[in-house]
Amino acid sequence: MSTPVSSIRNLGPAVEEACARAGIRSAEELRELGAHEGYRRMLLCGTRPHFIGYYVLHMALQGRPWNDCKGKEKEALRTRFDQLKSEVSRSTDKGRSALEAALDAIGVIERPKRPS
């Protein structure tokens, strides 16, 4: 039996809807993917990037209050968030749909060959 994503402390209906759009149907699946990969999938499916949402997801999956993220930990998460945002932006800015970008990210569609 699966548990709703919104059953995780500090994650509500909006995160649950974003997860569903990304194909993440349960709290168990989100925990298995982890916060970074889960958020990446949400971005690929149209969720607008927002650093607070990113670190809240990390804190929630660790069972910590959302505002527990501070100092060096928050700085490290900010660096990872910025890298993720840049990566997703590059993969979706090629004039392709979010689905095509997601398929490309997991290696399902062939990347175009670069001229030599």
C-alpha positions, 0 to 999 in steps of 0.5 A: 500500500502506498502513502500519499506524498503529502503525508510527509511532514511539511509537504502539502497538496502542491508538492503532491501535485507536482510529484504526480505530474513527474510520475512520483505517486507515493511517499515511498517512491519519493523517499527512494528517489531522494530529494535531488532526483525527485526535484529534478523530475518535477522541474523536467515536468514544468515545476518552476525552480525555487530554492526554498522548495528544493531545501524544504524537500530535502529537510522533509525527507530527513524528517527535519523542520523546513527551517532547520537548514542553515549555514554551510548545509544551506550553502551546499544545497544552494550550490546543488540547486543552482547546478540542477537548475542550470542542467534542467534549463539546458536540457529543456531549452533546446526547443523540445517538450519537457517529456522529450527533455526528460527522456533525453535526461535518462538516455532514452532518446539519442542525442544529436551529433555535433558537427566535427 
